[in-house]
Amino acid sequence: MKQLFEEYGGVIITVAVIVALIAIITVIMATNGTVQTMFTDLLTTMKNKVDAAGGNGGIAFVPPLSLR
């Protein structure tokens, strides 16, 4: 067992950390998760502001100064 950890200890720790990070990211980004809800709210707010400013189909066009 000691020899196993001496040879593959770094790899085992690396794999454990990667699996833990994937699990954390999966929980955070889950449907109706905190980050997903905040990101959806951000996009909705941006779209509403663009539409209120007279955007075309949700896309705002600001012409360059040379075309004004």
N, C-alpha and C positions, 0 to 999 in steps of 0.2 A: 504494500500500500504506500509506503514511504517513497519507494522508487517511482511509482505511478505519479504521485504528486510532484516529485522533483522533475520529472520529464514533461508532464502535461499540466502542471499547476496553472501556468499562465493562460493556457488555452481554455481550461475549465472555468477560470475566473472570467475571462473575456466572454465566453458563451453565456455564462450566468448573467453578466451585466447586460448583454444585448437582449436576452430574453426578458429581463426585468424592464428595460426601456420600452420594448415593444408592448409589453403588458400595460405599462403606465400610459403610453400614447393611445393604445386601444381604448382604455377606460375613459381618458379625457376626451377623445374624439368620437365617442359613441353617440348614436342617435339620441338627441335630446340631452347630450352632455353639456357641460358648462361652456366649453370652448365653442362647440358647434352652435349653441344658442346665441352666444355673443357675436359670432361671425355672421350668422343669419340676420341678427338685429342690425348689425353694422351695414350690411348690404342693403337691407330694406330702408334704413334711414337715408343712405346715400341716394338710392333710387328715388325716394320721395322728394328729396331736395332738388334733384336734377329735374324731375317732372314739374315741381312747383316753379322752377326757374325757366320753364318753357323749353325743356329739352325735347329732342326729336326721338321718340321711341325709346327713351331711357338713355340716349347717348347725347352728351352735350358737345356742341361744336363751337369752338372759339376761333374765329378766323385770325390769322397772323396780322400784325400791325400793317403790313404792306397792302392788305386787302380791305382794310376798314375805310 
